[in-house]
Amino acid sequence: MFESFLNLPLAGLVKGFLDSNAVGILIVIIQLVLSVVAGAIFFGKLKELNAVKRGNQRFMREFQNGRDVLEYYLGRKAQRQSVSLELMYVKTCERMVKLIDPLTRGRAIKGADAREAVALTGKEIALLRGNCEHVAEDEEIRLDKGMTLLAFIVTTAPMLGLLGTVWGVLDAFDLMGGKGTVLLSEIAPAISSALVTTVVGLIVAIPSSGGYNWLSGKIREITSDMDGFLDELLGRIAREYQGRDD
């Protein structure tokens, strides 16, 4: 039964690992740890991005049903955590309310009819745009959290594999030099063991690279939605509330 196991495709990899020198074994262990970290980052980030996407879709449905820009902000549940589009909207509305003249602010908060009297200058709307863009940039940084480490793993795993292979080959040639003449059957196991780290490095890097590209695509979709919403939000604010000269 053990002999049949040795004929399996992965058996050579396992045997090579067991025959590796201390450096090769250490490198493979590091690569396996990196693979676990990469998997944790991928599934954690995928769950986060899917939640953000669903939250954005829910928010847009509710926001677009409002009669004016401030209606959703004034009626939302304050204890609910905001993400991406909703956070951009809430922070912009908070700033906008502070810009409203104190004499009309109270009435504007209480009723939609009173908000028709609110008027903002072009400079104030430009200030709101800058505020919204700043929030969007912070959200993009938050969405990218963990991606740098995943990219590091994609790059480092095969490089560590190459290092282990070169180290193993050096040991093999040192063995050849010590014996003078060495048969292929004697040197082949050492070369095979040296190649294990490169194989493991590629096994770690290839799916990690695919996961990184997939997550990057999802992040680009969300940031594109954020850019589009920023223009829509500021466009609606200008259309509904710009009414005073600078």
N, C-alpha and C positions, 0 to 999 in steps of 0.2 A: 504493500500500500504506500509506503514511504517513497519507493522508487517511482510509482505512478505519479505521486505529487511532484517529484522533481522534474517530470516531463511537462508540467503545466507551464503556461507562458510566464507567470509571475514567479515561478520557482527559482529560475535563474537569478532574478532580482533579489529574492530573499537570501539565496545562497551566497551571492556576491556581497550582500550587506554583512552577513555573518562572517565572511572571510576578510572583510575590509580591515584596514589598520585603524588605530584609535582616532586619527583625524577624520577619516571617511565616516566612521560611525557617528562621531560628534556632529559632522556637517549634516548627515541625514536626519539626525534627531532635531537639529535646528530647523531644517526644511519642513519636517512634519509639524513642528510647533507653528511655523509660519503658515502652513496650510490650515491649521485649526483657527488661527487668528483671522486669516483671509475669509474663511467660511463664516465666522461669527460676524465680521464686518459686513459681508455681502447680505446675509439674511436679515441682520438688524437694520441695515440701511434700506433694503428692499421693503421691509415692513413699514419703516418710517415714511418713505417716499409714497407708498401706496396710500397711507393714511393722509398724507398731505394732499394728494391728488383728490381723494374722496372729499376731504374737507373743503378744498377749493371749489369743487363742483357743487357741493351743498350751499356754500356761501354765495356763489354766483346766481344760483336759482333764487335765493331769498333776496339778494341785493337788487336784481333786475326787476323784481316784483314791487319794489318800493316806489312811492310816488315822487320822492325827491331823494337827494343824496343822503341827507341826514336821517331819514326815517328808520332805516335798519340800525344805525348806530344808536339812536335814542331808545329803540325798543329791544335791543339785544340783551341777553343775559350776561351780566358783568362777570360772573364767576366762570364762564366757559373760556377755556384756553383758546387763544387765536393763533393761527398759523398762516404763513405766506400771504395770500391775497387778503384775508380778513384782517391780519395784523397790519398790513399796509393801509388798509381802509380805516381801521380803528385809530391808528396813530395820526393819520391825516385829519380825520374828523376831530380828534382831540385838539389838534393844533388849530383847526378851522374855528371851532367853538370859541377858543380863546381870542381869536381875531375879531369876532363879532362884537360890535359896539355893546358895552355893558347895559345900556338902556333898552336895547332890543333883544339881548341874549336870553333873558328869562322867558319872554313871550315866544321867542323862536323855539326854545326847547320844549315848550308846552304844546304847541300846535303847528301843523303844517301851513295853515293859512298865514300865521304870523311870520313864518320863514320866508314868505314871498317878499317881505320888506327888507330882508337882509341883502346887503350889497358889499362886495369886496372889490378892492382895486386890483389892477394888473400886477402890481408888485407883491401884493398879498398872495395872489394865486401862484406867482412864481416862487414865493416862499414855501407854499404848500407843496409844490412840485419837488423842490429841493428836499423837503422833509420826507416825502414819499419815496424818493429815490434813495435816500440814506437808509430807510427801513428796508427797502428792497435789497440793497447791497449787504446789509447785515444778514438778511434771510439767505442770500446766496452763499455767504460764508458758512452759515449754519448747515445748509444743505450739503456743502462740500466736506463737512467734518467727517473724517475717517477715510476719505478718498485718497488723501496723500499717503497714508499708511498702506492702503491697498495697492497703490501704484508702486510703493517701495518694495512690497513683497513680490509683485510681478517682476520687478527688475532684479531684486537681490537673490531670489531662489535659484535661477539658472546660473548666476554668477558664482554663487557658492558651490553649485554643482561643478562648474568648470574648475574652480580652485581645487576641489576634492579630487577631480580626475587628474589634473596636472600633478598634484602631490602624489597620488597613487602611482602614476606613470614614473615619476622620479624614483620612487621606492623600487619599482620593478626594474628600472635600468641599473639602480644601485646593486640589486640582487644579481643582475647579469654581470656587472663589472666585478663583483666579488668572486663569482664562480668561473669567470673567464668564458666558458662555453656553456650555454644553457639551451636545453631542448625547448621547443615550442610548447610541449605539454606541461613544462614546468613554469613557464612565464605566462601562459594564457590565463590561469586563474587570477594572477595579480592584476593583469590588464582588465579582466572582466570586473573585478572588484573596484578598480579605479573608475570605471564607467558608471557605476551605480549612482554616484552622487549627481552626475549630469542627467541621468534618466529621471531620478526623483525630482530634481530641480525643474525639469520640463513638465513633469506630471503636476507639480504644484503651480507653475507659472501659466500654463495654457488655460485651465479653467478660471484661474484668478484674472487673467487678462480678459477673457470673455465676460466675466462678471463685472469687471471694471467698466468695460465698454457699454454694457447693458445699463448699469447704474448711471453712467455719464449721460446716456441718451435720455433717461427719465429725468435727470436733473435739468438737462437742456429744455425738455418739454415744459417743466414747471417754471423755469426762468423766463421762457418765452411767454407763458401765460401771465407772468408777473409784469413783463414789459408791456404787453397788450392791455392789461388791466390798468396800469399806471396811466396810459394815454386816455383810456375810457373814463377813468375816475376824474382826472383833471379836466377832461373835456366837458363832462357833465357839470362839474363845479363852475367852470367858466360860463357855460350856457345858462345855468340856473341862478348864479349869484354874482357874476361880474356886472357891476352897474355903476360904479363910481370912478371918477377920473383919478389918476395917480396923484 
